[in-house]
Amino acid sequence: MCPVSDHTPVLIGVGQAAERPTDPDYRALSPVALAVEAAQRALADAGAADEIAPWIDVVAAIRQFEISTPGAKPPFGASNNFPRSVAHRVGADPARAILEITGGQGPQRLVGEFCAAIAAGEAETVLLVGSEAMSTVLHLSAKGETPDWSETVEGELEDRGYGLEGMFTPTLIKHRVRGAIPCYALFENARRGRLGESREAYAQDMGALFEPFTKVAAANPFAAAPIARTAAELIAVNERNRVVADPFTRMLVARDQVNQAAAVLLTSAGRARHLGVPRERWVFLHGQGDGNELTPMERPDLSKSPAAIDAAKLALDLAGKSAADIGLFDLYSCFPIAVFNILDGLGLSPADPRGFTLTGGLPYFGGAGNNYSMHAIAEAVSALRARPGAFGFIGANGGMLSKYSAGVYSTEPADWSDPAARRAKLPTPPEPGLEVDAAEGSARLETYTITAEKAGEVVIAIGRLDESGKRFAANQVEGDAETLAAAKSRDPLGRAIRVHTDAEDRNRFEFAD
């Protein structure tokens, strides 16, 4: 093997933990307890657990979903300093404790950040960790049980905030786009429109994309839903697989009812040698690209996220590789569009025999909150150790296709003498000023979804005004069964519509053709 400089960052340990309420040994672990198990396994995976923990000088933690928005209150309480709660239990007393911003890009972004910090001598040994116990919260709440998971830990905490900027706009929220499912459904239908496919044909595409993911999940002991399914099963609408937002059935979207944790241990090559970490455990980050997208309503094409594609290409370029050189992939798969976007951008076929998940994907392995890609990185490290010299690609997505971090890994050494040559962030382009809050007149429907609410089904339309080309969000008039029926019976994409702003400042539309 080539000589490796003492300052070169290396991944030396990974660990995962999971439990299901149906498991015979189910313990109903808290997020801290799950994270500790994953961290202990990462230390053990490095082959020198007792010696490593005291050397950890940074613990960076992924924010749980239940504390990812302002004002959120964990139902069973939580640690006031999650990273230090985990650190103390594994025998570490880090100088820095960090709580990362919201978003699934976090795990990969942190790997790049701390590889660069290690290369620059600003950190020595870093533990990255995250966990979710959402399934246990629901399970115990249904039984009327309320354990106390709160704890107070002394020590500094670098809380980086929520980082929610750019995900939604007031006009989207006002027109019922208040979460990931309807927003991604808008993107998905926009892609169908760009491809000119029928609803039926596109549903088959989504099922075919995710069928292989279910097979990987079925073989993964950490998966929340380890069941292999056919493409037909994934898209069949029935009582167990209802439509959650056109075009998504329940089996095509991320599964958030999980109890999962993962951890990654980084250090310098010099420290790894000092601690006696076997060379065959080392994995190197060869390139990392980060990018932030425009707010959804300002994107020129709602069927694409150019920032994600550019971040993926940047990671490959910094690694000196092309997509053809990659032996294994894990693409963030909260919804089909998140995978399709990268495949389209890199010129890859959904049927590529290399596959695009190492875990089983978010709908089947589990959408472990903001921490999913920590599991993907853990799987990549293990897989690459078994295939010395191969290269792996991790694509981590956050928000509404808002933030993307991509990394390229290998057991082959990487030269980190110039950290800027291995990790870079793309500039966010200026917003073109497409969005308008109030809309009047004739327009064309750009994309849509139909969602079910307590008061009935709602059509969410994104349109472009004929006169100005400006983009707006709208719903049908409340109680307008005719427009709802027309949206179901005939494909709404590209149709002429009329829009007006009502007395409550909401845009209302009806079909004009």
C-alpha positions as CSV (number, residue, x, y, z in Angstrom):
1,M,0.0,0.0,0.0
2,C,1.1,3.6,-0.6
3,P,2.5,5.6,2.3
4,V,-0.2,7.6,4.1
5,S,0.6,10.9,5.8
6,D,0.0,11.1,9.5
7,H,-2.5,14.0,8.9
8,T,-4.6,12.1,6.4
9,P,-8.2,11.6,7.8
10,V,-9.5,8.1,7.9
11,L,-12.7,6.4,8.8
12,I,-11.8,3.6,11.2
13,G,-15.0,2.5,12.8
14,V,-18.8,2.2,12.1
15,G,-21.7,0.9,14.1
16,Q,-25.4,0.5,13.8
17,A,-28.2,-0.4,16.3
18,A,-31.9,-1.1,15.8
19,E,-34.9,-2.6,17.4
20,R,-38.5,-3.3,16.5
21,P,-41.5,-3.5,18.9
22,T,-42.1,-7.0,17.5
23,D,-38.6,-8.2,18.4
24,P,-38.6,-10.8,21.2
25,D,-35.8,-8.9,23.0
26,Y,-37.4,-5.5,22.4
27,R,-36.1,-3.0,25.1
28,A,-37.9,0.2,24.2
29,L,-34.5,2.1,24.2
30,S,-34.4,5.9,24.2
31,P,-32.6,7.8,21.5
32,V,-29.5,8.2,23.8
33,A,-29.4,4.5,24.6
34,L,-29.7,3.5,20.9
35,A,-27.0,6.0,20.0
36,V,-24.7,4.7,22.7
37,E,-25.0,1.1,21.3
38,A,-24.1,2.3,17.8
39,A,-21.2,4.4,19.1
40,Q,-19.9,1.4,21.2
41,R,-20.1,-0.8,18.1
42,A,-18.2,1.8,16.1
43,L,-15.4,1.9,18.7
44,A,-15.3,-1.9,18.7
45,D,-15.3,-2.0,14.9
46,A,-12.1,0.0,14.9
47,G,-10.4,-2.8,16.8
48,A,-9.2,-0.7,19.7
49,A,-12.3,0.4,21.6
50,D,-10.9,0.9,25.1
51,E,-7.9,2.9,23.8
52,I,-9.9,5.2,21.4
53,A,-12.7,6.7,23.6
54,P,-10.4,8.9,25.7
55,W,-8.9,10.4,22.6
56,I,-12.2,11.6,21.1
57,D,-12.0,15.4,21.0
58,V,-15.2,16.1,19.0
59,V,-18.6,14.5,19.2
60,A,-21.0,15.7,16.5
61,A,-24.6,14.5,16.6
62,I,-27.5,14.5,14.2
63,R,-30.6,16.3,15.4
64,Q,-33.6,14.0,16.1
65,F,-36.7,14.6,14.1
66,E,-38.6,15.5,17.3
67,I,-36.3,18.5,18.0
68,S,-36.0,19.5,14.3
69,T,-38.4,22.4,14.4
70,P,-38.8,25.5,16.6
71,G,-41.0,24.9,19.6
72,A,-41.1,21.1,19.2
73,K,-41.4,19.2,22.5
74,P,-40.2,15.5,22.7
75,P,-43.2,13.7,24.3
76,F,-40.9,11.8,26.7
77,G,-38.3,14.5,27.2
78,A,-34.8,14.5,25.9
79,S,-31.2,15.2,26.9
80,N,-30.3,18.9,27.0
81,N,-26.9,17.9,25.4
82,F,-27.3,14.8,23.3
83,P,-23.7,14.5,22.1
84,R,-22.3,14.8,25.6
85,S,-24.9,12.2,26.9
86,V,-23.6,9.8,24.4
87,A,-19.9,10.7,24.9
88,H,-20.0,10.2,28.7
89,R,-21.5,6.8,28.3
90,V,-18.8,5.6,26.0
91,G,-16.0,7.0,28.1
92,A,-15.2,10.2,26.2
93,D,-14.9,13.8,27.3
94,P,-14.7,15.8,24.1
95,A,-13.5,19.4,23.9
96,R,-16.4,20.1,21.4
97,A,-20.0,18.8,21.4
98,I,-22.0,19.7,18.3
99,L,-25.7,19.4,17.4
100,E,-26.1,19.6,13.6
101,I,-28.8,21.4,11.7
102,T,-31.9,19.7,10.4
103,G,-31.6,17.7,7.2
104,G,-30.6,14.3,5.8
105,Q,-27.5,15.8,4.3
106,G,-26.0,16.1,7.8
107,P,-24.1,12.8,8.2
108,Q,-22.3,13.1,4.9
109,R,-21.7,16.8,5.3
110,L,-20.2,16.2,8.8
111,V,-17.8,13.5,7.4
112,G,-16.4,16.1,4.9
113,E,-16.2,18.8,7.5
114,F,-14.3,16.8,10.0
115,C,-12.1,15.1,7.4
116,A,-11.0,18.6,6.5
117,A,-10.6,19.6,10.2
118,I,-8.4,16.5,10.9
119,A,-6.3,17.2,7.8
120,A,-5.8,20.8,9.0
121,G,-4.9,19.7,12.5
122,E,-8.0,21.3,14.0
123,A,-9.4,17.9,15.3
124,E,-7.8,14.6,16.0
125,T,-10.5,11.9,16.7
126,V,-14.2,12.6,15.9
127,L,-17.3,10.6,16.7
128,L,-20.4,11.2,14.5
129,V,-23.6,9.8,15.9
130,G,-27.4,10.0,15.5
131,S,-30.5,8.0,16.4
132,E,-34.2,7.9,16.3
133,A,-36.8,6.1,18.5
134,M,-39.9,7.3,16.8
135,S,-41.4,3.8,16.6
136,T,-41.0,3.3,20.4
137,V,-42.6,6.7,21.1
138,L,-45.7,5.7,19.1
139,H,-45.7,2.1,20.6
140,L,-45.5,3.3,24.2
141,S,-47.9,6.2,23.7
142,A,-50.5,3.8,22.4
143,K,-50.1,1.7,25.6
144,G,-50.4,4.8,27.7
145,E,-46.8,4.6,28.9
146,T,-44.7,7.7,29.4
147,P,-41.1,7.0,30.3
148,D,-38.9,9.9,31.3
149,W,-36.0,10.3,28.8
150,S,-35.0,13.7,30.0
151,E,-31.5,14.3,31.4
152,T,-29.3,17.3,32.1
153,V,-25.6,17.1,31.2
154,E,-23.1,19.8,32.0
155,G,-20.7,21.1,29.3
156,E,-20.5,23.3,26.3
157,L,-22.8,22.6,23.3
158,E,-22.5,24.1,19.9
159,D,-26.1,24.0,18.7
160,R,-26.1,25.0,15.0
161,G,-29.8,25.7,14.9
162,Y,-32.5,24.3,12.7
163,G,-31.3,25.3,9.2
164,L,-34.8,25.3,7.8
165,E,-34.3,28.3,5.5
166,G,-35.3,27.8,1.9
167,M,-37.5,24.7,2.4
168,F,-41.0,26.3,2.3
169,T,-42.3,29.8,1.5
170,P,-45.4,31.4,3.1
171,T,-47.4,31.0,-0.1
172,L,-46.7,27.2,-0.2
173,I,-47.7,26.8,3.4
174,K,-50.9,28.8,2.9
175,H,-51.9,26.5,0.0
176,R,-51.5,23.3,2.0
177,V,-47.8,22.4,1.2
178,R,-46.7,22.0,4.8
179,G,-44.6,18.9,4.7
180,A,-42.4,16.7,2.7
181,I,-45.0,14.4,1.1
182,P,-47.0,17.0,-0.8
183,C,-43.9,18.9,-1.8
184,Y,-42.1,15.9,-3.2
185,A,-45.3,14.8,-4.9
186,L,-45.3,18.1,-6.8
187,F,-41.7,17.5,-7.9
188,E,-42.6,13.9,-8.9
189,N,-45.5,14.9,-11.1
190,A,-43.4,17.7,-12.6
191,R,-40.9,15.0,-13.7
192,R,-43.7,12.9,-15.1
193,G,-44.8,15.9,-17.1
194,R,-41.3,16.6,-18.4
195,L,-41.0,13.0,-19.6
196,G,-44.5,13.0,-21.1
197,E,-45.6,9.8,-19.3
198,S,-49.1,8.7,-18.3
199,R,-50.0,8.3,-14.7
200,E,-50.0,4.5,-15.1
201,A,-46.6,4.3,-16.9
202,Y,-44.9,6.6,-14.3
203,A,-46.3,4.5,-11.4
204,Q,-44.7,1.5,-13.0
205,D,-41.4,3.4,-13.2
206,M,-41.5,4.2,-9.5
207,G,-42.3,0.6,-8.6
208,A,-39.6,-0.8,-10.8
209,L,-37.1,1.7,-9.2
210,F,-37.8,0.6,-5.7
211,E,-38.4,-3.1,-6.1
212,P,-34.7,-3.9,-5.8
213,F,-34.5,-1.7,-2.7
214,T,-36.9,-3.9,-0.9
215,K,-34.8,-7.0,-1.6
216,V,-31.7,-5.3,0.0
217,A,-33.8,-4.3,3.0
218,A,-35.1,-7.8,3.3
219,A,-31.5,-9.0,3.9
220,N,-30.6,-6.2,6.3
221,P,-30.8,-7.1,10.0
222,F,-31.2,-3.4,10.9
223,A,-34.1,-2.8,8.5
224,A,-37.5,-1.6,9.9
225,A,-39.5,-3.3,7.1
226,P,-37.4,-6.3,5.9
227,I,-39.9,-7.6,3.3
228,A,-39.1,-8.1,-0.4
229,R,-41.9,-6.8,-2.6
230,T,-42.6,-6.6,-6.3
231,A,-43.1,-3.4,-8.2
232,A,-46.7,-4.3,-8.6
233,E,-47.2,-4.5,-4.8
234,L,-45.5,-1.2,-4.2
235,I,-47.9,0.7,-6.5
236,A,-51.1,-1.2,-6.0
237,V,-53.7,0.9,-4.2
238,N,-55.4,-0.9,-1.4
239,E,-56.3,-0.6,2.3
240,R,-52.7,-1.3,3.4
241,N,-51.2,0.8,0.6
242,R,-53.3,3.9,0.3
243,V,-52.4,7.0,-1.8
244,V,-50.8,9.5,0.6
245,A,-50.4,12.1,-2.1
246,D,-50.8,11.7,-5.8
247,P,-48.7,9.9,-7.2
248,F,-47.3,8.2,-4.0
249,T,-48.7,5.2,-2.3
250,R,-47.6,4.6,1.3
251,M,-45.0,2.0,0.2
252,L,-43.2,4.6,-2.0
253,V,-42.4,7.1,0.7
254,A,-39.9,7.2,3.6
255,R,-40.8,5.1,6.7
256,D,-40.4,7.3,9.8
257,Q,-41.6,4.8,12.3
258,V,-38.1,3.4,13.2
259,N,-35.8,2.8,16.1
260,Q,-32.4,3.1,14.6
261,A,-29.0,4.6,15.4
262,A,-25.6,4.8,13.5
263,A,-22.2,6.1,14.3
264,V,-19.0,6.8,12.4
265,L,-15.5,7.2,13.9
266,L,-12.9,9.4,12.2
267,T,-9.3,10.1,13.1
268,S,-5.9,10.9,11.6
269,A,-3.7,8.2,10.1
270,G,-1.1,9.0,12.7
271,R,-3.5,8.5,15.6
272,A,-4.9,5.3,14.0
273,R,-1.3,4.0,13.9
274,H,-0.7,5.0,17.5
275,L,-3.9,3.3,18.6
276,G,-3.1,0.2,16.7
277,V,-6.1,0.3,14.4
278,P,-5.5,-2.3,11.8
279,R,-4.7,-0.9,8.3
280,E,-7.4,-3.0,6.7
281,R,-10.0,-1.1,8.7
282,W,-9.2,2.2,7.2
283,V,-11.5,3.9,4.6
284,F,-10.7,7.2,3.0
285,L,-13.0,10.0,1.8
286,H,-11.8,10.9,-1.7
287,G,-14.1,13.7,-2.6
288,Q,-17.1,15.6,-1.2
289,G,-19.4,18.1,-2.8
290,D,-22.1,20.1,-1.0
291,G,-24.8,22.2,-2.6
292,N,-27.9,24.2,-1.5
293,E,-30.9,24.6,-3.9
294,L,-33.2,27.5,-4.5
295,T,-36.5,27.6,-2.6
296,P,-39.0,25.3,-4.4
297,M,-41.1,28.0,-6.0
298,E,-38.0,29.7,-7.5
299,R,-36.5,26.7,-9.2
300,P,-36.7,27.1,-13.0
301,D,-37.7,23.5,-13.4
302,L,-39.6,21.8,-10.6
303,S,-38.7,18.3,-11.9
304,K,-35.0,18.8,-11.1
305,S,-32.6,19.8,-8.4
306,P,-29.5,21.0,-10.3
307,A,-27.7,21.7,-7.0
308,A,-27.9,18.0,-6.0
309,I,-26.7,16.9,-9.4
310,D,-23.8,19.4,-9.4
311,A,-22.8,18.3,-5.8
312,A,-22.7,14.7,-7.0
313,K,-20.6,15.6,-10.0
314,L,-18.3,17.8,-7.8
315,A,-17.7,14.9,-5.4
316,L,-16.8,12.6,-8.3
317,D,-14.6,15.3,-9.9
318,L,-12.7,15.9,-6.7
319,A,-12.1,12.2,-6.3
320,G,-10.9,12.0,-9.9
321,K,-13.7,9.5,-10.8
322,S,-16.7,9.2,-13.0
323,A,-20.0,7.4,-12.3
324,A,-18.6,4.5,-14.3
325,D,-15.8,4.0,-11.8
326,I,-18.1,3.6,-8.8
327,G,-18.6,0.1,-7.6
328,L,-21.4,0.7,-5.1
329,F,-24.0,3.5,-4.5
330,D,-26.4,4.6,-1.8
331,L,-28.7,7.4,-3.1
332,Y,-31.0,9.0,-0.6
333,S,-34.4,7.6,-1.4
334,C,-37.0,9.4,0.7
335,F,-39.2,9.5,-2.5
336,P,-38.5,8.2,-6.0
337,I,-37.7,11.7,-7.3
338,A,-34.7,12.0,-5.0
339,V,-33.2,8.9,-6.7
340,F,-34.4,9.7,-10.2
341,N,-32.9,13.2,-10.0
342,I,-29.4,11.9,-9.5
343,L,-29.8,9.1,-12.0
344,D,-31.0,11.6,-14.6
345,G,-28.2,14.0,-13.9
346,L,-25.4,11.4,-13.9
347,G,-26.8,9.5,-17.0
348,L,-27.5,6.3,-15.0
349,S,-30.2,3.8,-15.8
350,P,-32.6,2.7,-13.0
351,A,-31.9,-0.8,-14.1
352,D,-28.1,-0.5,-13.5
353,P,-27.0,-3.8,-12.0
354,R,-24.8,-2.1,-9.4
355,G,-28.0,-1.0,-7.6
356,F,-28.5,2.3,-5.8
357,T,-29.0,1.3,-2.1
358,L,-26.7,-0.4,0.4
359,T,-29.3,-0.3,3.3
360,G,-32.6,-1.0,1.5
361,G,-33.6,2.7,1.3
362,L,-35.7,5.0,3.4
363,P,-39.1,3.4,2.6
364,Y,-37.9,-0.1,3.5
365,F,-34.8,0.0,5.6
366,G,-36.2,3.1,7.4
367,G,-36.1,6.8,7.2
368,A,-34.1,7.3,10.3
369,G,-34.9,11.0,10.6
370,N,-32.0,13.2,9.6
371,N,-29.6,10.3,10.3
372,Y,-30.4,7.9,7.5
373,S,-27.1,8.5,5.6
374,M,-25.1,7.7,8.6
375,H,-26.4,4.1,8.1
376,A,-25.5,4.3,4.4
377,I,-22.0,5.4,5.2
378,A,-21.7,2.6,7.8
379,E,-22.8,0.1,5.1
380,A,-20.4,1.6,2.6
381,V,-17.4,1.3,4.9
382,S,-18.1,-2.4,5.6
383,A,-18.7,-3.1,1.9
384,L,-15.6,-1.3,0.7
385,R,-13.4,-3.2,3.3
386,A,-14.7,-6.4,1.7
387,R,-13.8,-5.0,-1.8
388,P,-10.3,-3.4,-1.4
389,G,-9.7,-0.8,-4.1
390,A,-13.4,-0.3,-5.1
391,F,-15.0,3.1,-4.8
392,G,-18.4,3.9,-3.3
393,F,-20.7,6.9,-3.6
394,I,-23.0,8.3,-1.0
395,G,-25.7,10.8,-1.9
396,A,-27.4,12.5,1.1
397,N,-30.4,14.7,0.7
398,G,-32.0,17.2,3.0
399,G,-35.2,19.3,3.0
400,M,-37.3,19.6,-0.1
401,L,-34.4,18.6,-2.4
402,S,-32.9,21.6,-0.7
403,K,-29.5,20.5,0.5
404,Y,-27.3,17.8,-0.9
405,S,-24.0,16.3,0.3
406,A,-22.2,13.7,-1.8
407,G,-19.1,11.7,-0.9
408,V,-16.8,9.2,-2.7
409,Y,-15.0,6.6,-0.6
410,S,-12.4,3.8,-1.0
411,T,-9.8,1.8,0.9
412,E,-7.4,3.3,-1.5
413,P,-5.5,6.2,0.2
414,A,-6.5,9.8,-0.6
415,D,-4.1,12.7,-0.6
416,W,-5.4,15.3,1.9
417,S,-2.4,17.6,1.8
418,D,-4.7,20.3,0.3
419,P,-8.1,19.8,2.0
420,A,-9.7,22.2,-0.5
421,A,-8.9,19.8,-3.3
422,R,-11.0,17.1,-1.6
423,R,-14.0,19.1,-0.3
424,A,-15.9,22.0,-1.8
425,K,-19.3,23.7,-1.6
426,L,-21.1,25.1,-4.6
427,P,-22.4,28.7,-4.5
428,T,-26.2,29.0,-4.4
429,P,-27.5,30.8,-7.5
430,P,-29.5,34.0,-7.2
431,E,-33.3,33.5,-7.1
432,P,-34.9,34.5,-10.4
433,G,-38.0,36.0,-8.8
434,L,-40.6,33.6,-10.2
435,E,-42.9,33.3,-7.2
436,V,-46.0,35.5,-6.7
437,D,-48.3,35.3,-3.7
438,A,-51.5,36.5,-5.4
439,A,-52.5,35.4,-8.9
440,E,-55.3,36.5,-11.2
441,G,-56.2,35.4,-14.8
442,S,-55.5,32.7,-17.2
443,A,-52.6,30.3,-16.5
444,R,-51.2,26.9,-17.3
445,L,-50.9,24.1,-14.7
446,E,-47.3,23.2,-14.2
447,T,-47.6,20.5,-11.6
448,Y,-50.0,19.2,-8.9
449,T,-50.9,16.7,-6.2
450,I,-54.0,15.6,-4.5
451,T,-53.9,15.1,-0.8
452,A,-56.5,13.9,1.8
453,E,-57.4,16.1,4.7
454,K,-60.0,15.9,7.4
455,A,-62.3,18.2,5.5
456,G,-61.8,16.3,2.3
457,E,-59.4,15.9,-0.6
458,V,-57.5,19.0,-1.7
459,V,-55.9,19.7,-5.1
460,I,-52.6,21.6,-4.8
461,A,-51.7,23.2,-8.1
462,I,-48.6,25.0,-9.1
463,G,-49.2,27.2,-12.2
464,R,-47.6,29.8,-14.4
465,L,-49.6,32.9,-15.4
466,D,-49.9,33.2,-19.2
467,E,-49.2,36.9,-19.3
468,S,-46.1,37.2,-17.0
469,G,-44.9,33.6,-16.6
470,K,-44.8,34.1,-12.9
471,R,-45.4,31.0,-10.7
472,F,-48.1,30.6,-8.1
473,A,-49.7,28.0,-5.8
474,A,-53.4,27.4,-5.7
475,N,-56.2,25.1,-4.5
476,Q,-59.6,24.5,-5.8
477,V,-62.5,26.4,-4.2
478,E,-63.6,24.6,-1.0
479,G,-66.4,22.2,-1.8
480,D,-65.7,22.4,-5.6
481,A,-66.3,18.7,-6.3
482,E,-66.2,19.3,-10.1
483,T,-62.6,20.5,-10.2
484,L,-61.6,17.7,-7.9
485,A,-63.3,15.1,-10.1
486,A,-61.7,16.7,-13.2
487,A,-58.3,16.5,-11.7
488,K,-58.8,12.8,-11.0
489,S,-60.4,11.8,-14.3
490,R,-58.1,13.6,-16.6
491,D,-54.4,14.3,-16.3
492,P,-54.1,17.9,-15.0
493,L,-50.5,18.5,-16.2
494,G,-50.2,21.3,-18.8
495,R,-53.9,22.1,-18.7
496,A,-55.3,25.6,-19.0
497,I,-56.7,27.0,-15.8
498,R,-58.2,30.2,-14.4
499,V,-57.0,31.5,-11.1
500,H,-58.2,34.2,-8.7
501,T,-57.4,35.3,-5.2
502,D,-60.3,35.0,-2.7
503,A,-61.2,37.1,0.3
504,E,-58.8,35.2,2.5
505,D,-55.8,35.9,0.2
506,R,-55.8,32.3,-1.1
507,N,-55.4,31.5,-4.8
508,R,-58.3,29.4,-6.1
509,F,-58.3,27.7,-9.5
510,E,-60.6,25.8,-11.9
511,F,-59.9,24.1,-15.2
512,A,-60.5,26.3,-18.3
513,D,-60.6,23.4,-20.8
